[in-house]
């Protein structure tokens, strides 16, 4: 297992604006860094690239560099140990593993972005009306997210799960 310091910084996006493909379908641990290479999040995944895409959608401004380590015979214990060791090595808990953990790991909650009018519409609606309002809010927030990603130069296709929009959530549709 390498230390975090031993691993090279890799750009999050390639020259075409796609998420790098070094970790496609690979199991391992990864660390995400902001543009100034400050550590933002350390995680592990059964498909690192899929996880990187989730994080990019949720926190586009925090995802500029990545370091990763893959393994052929992973276990949850091994991956958790790597994550714990890398956090200890960094000297501080990264924001995505501390106070901002939900932002990095959970679907985007469009409900917290409701305008006062949307809140009023939601409060006065029946069940079907509530779903309709949540879907409208989710679509508006989705457009804002896609614009932020476009401004970042991201060209990787992004598809949100339509069923989650009914709950006012934006999560990527499983491939």
Buried (B, 14 or more C-beta within 10 A) or exposed (E): EEEBEEBEEBEBBBEEEBBBEBBEEBBBBBBBBBEEEEBBBBBBBEBBBBBBBBBBBBBBEBBBBBBBBBBEEBEEEBBEBBBEBBBEBBEEBBBBBEEBBEBBBEBBBBBEBBEEEBEEBBEEBEEEEBBBBBBBBBBBBBEEBBEEBEEBEBBBEBEBBEEBBBBBBBBBEEE
